[in-house]
Amino acid sequence: MNQVKNSNNTFIKAFYMIISLALLFGIDQITKVLAVRFLSDMSVEIIPNFLYLDLLYNKGAAFGILQNQTAFFCITTILICLILELIYFRTPSNKRFLFIKIDIILIIAGAIGNLYDRIKYGYVVDFISTIFGSYHFPTFNVADIYVTLGVIFLMFLILFYYSEDELNILISIKKKSNNENNNDSH
């Protein structure tokens, strides 16, 4: 009975993850296609002196660092996604852990969106530009928003929401006992 429940639970988690990732990835890629199509020779001011749409092909990481390190970014991204996926599937299926699942999906979706660009084009399409007074924040994209929000919310959950025992469940490499599996609910 526990085997059936566990496999159903894993299937449901996988289903939600795949659907969520596909939706978020699609939104990211559509915005990038639109940016390339409509912003190739123009910048659009959305909020005066603050928010602009301005196309940039980024061969580096956040803030333009590590230019032309595509192989490094691809390997690192894949490893991080695999670790997050492992944590996602180890996460108990009760409402208390819903937020961490959402954060993991956001981070993976953003990572996959930029990984796809790096593999397909050799660069990431960025197009959202902000200015704070005299400071011009580096140009970013929707995938970057996913990663940033996911990491910020994840840090909040780790620091203020989950207990140490709850966090140990997520990072423990030992197999859950049958008693713990029976306590998981959909």
N, C-alpha and C positions, 0 to 999 in steps of 0.2 A: 504493500500500500504506500509506504513512504517513497519507494522508488518512483511510482507513478506520480505522486504529488510533486516530488522534486523535479522530475522531467517536465511536468506541466508548468511548474513555476519557472524553470529555465526557459522553456519555450515562450511563455508570456513575456518574460524579461527581454528575451531576444527580439520578439515581435515589436514591443514598444520601442526598443532601442533602434532597430532598423528603420521603422516608420519615422521616428523622430529625427534620426540622422539624415534620412533621405529628404525630409521636408526642409530642415535647416540648411543642408547642403544645396538644395535646389534654390532656396531664397538667396543664398550667398552667390551662387553662380549666375543667377538671373541678374542680380544687381551689378556684377562685374561685366557681364555681356552688355548690359545697357550703358555702363560707364564707358566701355571701349567704343561702343557705337556712337554715343552722343557727346562725349567729352574729349574726343581726340584732338580737337583744335580750339577748345574753349574752356573757360572756367566759369562756373555758375555760383553767384553769391546767393546763399539761402537766407542767412541772417547777417545783416550788415556788420562788418568788422568782427565777425565771430565764426560763422560756418560757411564753408565753400565745398563745392564738388569740383575736384581738380584731379585729372587722371595722372597716375604715376606708375611706372613699371619698376617694382622693387626687387632687386636681385639679392638683397640682404635680409636681415632679420628686422625685428622691431627697431625703430629709430634709425634704420639704414645701416646697422652694424653688420659685420661679417659678410661683406659683399662677395658674391660668386662662390658661395659654399653650399651649393645645391645638394651634393651627396651627404654632407654632414647634417643638413636640415632634414633631409628625407629619412635618414637612419634614426636620428633623434626623435622625430615626430612619430615614426612607426613604433619605436620602443615605448614612448610615453603613452601612446594610444593603447598598446597592448597591456601595459600596467593598469591604466584606468579601466579598461574593459574587464580585467581580472577583478578589480575592486568592485565594479558595477555588478558583476554576477555573484560576488560574495555578499553583497549587501542584502540584508533581510528584506523580505517583501511586505513590510508593514508601513503604515503611513508615516511613522517617525523618520524613516529613511528616504522618503520621497524626494526631499530637497537635495540630498547628496546625489541621487540618481540624475536629477535634472541638471545639476552642476556638471557632472561627469559627461553627460550627453552634450551640453553646451561646449565644453572644452574639446571633446573629440570632434564634434561637428566643425568647429573653427579650425582645428588642426588639419582635418581632412580637406576642408575647402582650400586652405593655402597650400597643402601638400599637392593637391590636384594641379593647382596652377604651376607649382615648381616643376612637377614632372612633365606636364603638357607643354608649358611655354618656356621654362627656365627662369621664370620670375613670377612675382605675385602682383596681381592687379589691385592697386590701392586707389581710392578716389575721394575719401572724406577728409577734409582738411579743416582744422580749427586754429583760431588765433586768440590768444589771451593777452590783451594789451600788446606788448612788443614781442611776445613769445609766440612763435609759430610751431604748434605741436606737430609731430611727424604725421604724415598722411597715412590713413588706415582704411580698412574695409569692414564689411559685415562680419566676416570670419574672425577678425581681430576683436570685434565687439563681443562675439560669443565667448572667445577665450578669456577676455578681460573680465566680463561679468561672471563667468563660471569660476574663475580663480578668486575673485573678490568674495563672492558668495561662499565658496568653499572655505576660504580662510575664516570668514565669519562663523560658519558652522563649526569648524574645528575649534576655534577659540572660545565661542560663547554658547553653542547649542548642544553639541554632543558631549557626553561624559567620556572619560578616559576608557572605561570598559567598552562603551559603544564603539569607539574608534579602534580599539584592539580587535574587535570582531572583524572590522574591515581589512586590517592589515595582517592579521594572523594567517600564517601559512598552514596551520594544522586543519585537518578536515573537521567540519562541524559534527558534533554528536547527533544521534537520532533525536534526542530530547530537544536540542536547539532547533533542528529542522521542523519538529512538530510545533514549535512556538511561532514559526513564521506563518503569517496569514497573508492573503492576497490583498 
